[in-house]
Amino acid sequence: MQAAAEVPQSYNQERSYVPFRGLYDPCPPRGPRTYVVPPNQYITFQPPNLPQFTPAEALVYGTLWPALFSPYRPQRGGGAQ
């Protein structure tokens, strides 16, 4: 089986923000928080002739269409805690 092709991302799916901290907030400050906006939020219908992965690549990426691919990056180390 060949190595899967690199999927170019046209925009950054990961967003970040800094939580509001009040002047008299007793909690320690938290750093920036991140979240992922999945690509299906921007594609409201299936356009005709959308490029497709090969069947083997589709199994690796979890989707048939490169436009709907969103990589998963675990935020913490593996294993149940």
Helices and strands as residue ranges (DSSP letters): E 14-17, E 33-36, G 39-41, H 55-61, G 66-68
